[in-house]
Amino acid sequence: MDFEDDNPDGEARARLKSEARQIVRHIRAHTVTYDTEDFATAAVMALVAKREFQLMRHLGKLFGTQIIEYPQDDEHWANHLLAELAEACANLMDSYGEVEGR
């Protein structure tokens, strides 16, 4: 199954992919102009911004759910919660790094 099929942003992603392919064709044909360079740069920056937003949204949802649902029956529950949230952050950052090839 293609990622665009089950992603609400699939249409925008497919359009961006098409536009990126056109930029690559320009580069190969040595017909890159100032306008196409600006367009390619803007497209890449839009993807970076979207990626950052997705990471923060995921982190916010994770934190919100974990804080609301965390059991408070232990005297040191807050310390345990903070440790789990820190571990979740580290794991999330590692997983995004793996996806990005780091």
C-alpha positions in Angstrom: 0.0 0.0 0.0 1.3 3.4 -0.9 1.7 5.9 2.0 -0.4 8.5 0.1 -3.4 6.1 0.3 -3.8 6.1 4.1 -2.5 9.5 4.9 -4.9 12.5 5.1 -2.1 14.6 3.6 -1.6 12.2 0.8 -2.8 14.5 -2.0 -0.5 17.3 -0.9 2.4 14.8 -0.5 1.7 13.4 -4.0 1.6 16.9 -5.4 4.9 17.8 -3.7 6.5 14.5 -4.9 5.4 15.4 -8.5 6.8 18.9 -8.2 10.1 17.5 -6.7 10.4 15.1 -9.7 10.0 18.1 -12.0 12.8 19.9 -10.2 15.0 16.8 -10.6 14.3 16.7 -14.3 15.3 20.4 -14.5 18.5 19.7 -12.7 19.3 16.7 -15.0 18.6 18.8 -18.0 20.7 21.7 -16.7 17.7 24.0 -17.0 17.5 25.0 -13.3 16.7 28.7 -12.9 16.6 31.0 -10.0 12.8 30.5 -9.7 13.0 26.7 -9.7 15.8 26.8 -7.0 13.6 29.0 -4.9 10.6 26.6 -5.4 12.7 23.6 -4.5 14.1 25.3 -1.4 10.6 26.3 -0.3 9.3 22.8 -0.8 12.1 21.3 1.3 11.6 23.9 4.0 7.8 23.2 4.0 8.6 19.5 4.6 11.0 20.3 7.4 8.4 22.5 9.1 5.7 19.9 8.7 8.0 17.2 10.2 8.8 19.4 13.2 5.1 20.1 13.7 4.3 16.4 13.5 6.9 15.6 16.1 5.7 18.2 18.5 2.0 17.2 18.0 3.0 13.5 18.6 4.9 14.5 21.7 2.1 16.7 23.0 -0.5 13.9 22.6 1.9 11.4 24.3 2.5 13.7 27.2 -1.1 14.7 27.6 -2.3 11.1 27.6 0.4 9.9 29.9 -0.1 12.7 32.4 -3.8 12.3 32.6 -3.8 8.5 32.9 -0.8 8.1 35.2 -1.6 6.4 38.5 -1.0 8.6 41.5 -1.1 5.8 44.2 2.6 5.9 44.9 4.3 8.6 47.1 6.9 9.2 44.4 4.5 9.0 41.4 5.5 12.5 40.1 9.2 11.4 39.9 8.3 8.2 38.2 6.1 10.1 35.7 8.9 12.6 34.9 11.3 9.7 34.3 8.8 8.0 32.0 8.2 11.2 30.1 11.9 11.8 29.7 12.4 8.2 28.4 9.5 8.7 26.0 11.1 11.8 24.6 14.4 10.1 24.2 12.8 7.1 22.4 10.8 9.4 20.2 13.8 11.4 19.2 15.8 8.2 18.5 12.9 6.9 16.3 12.8 10.1 14.3 16.5 10.0 13.9 16.3 6.5 12.5 13.7 7.5 10.0 15.9 10.4 8.9 18.9 8.1 8.5 21.0 9.2 11.4 
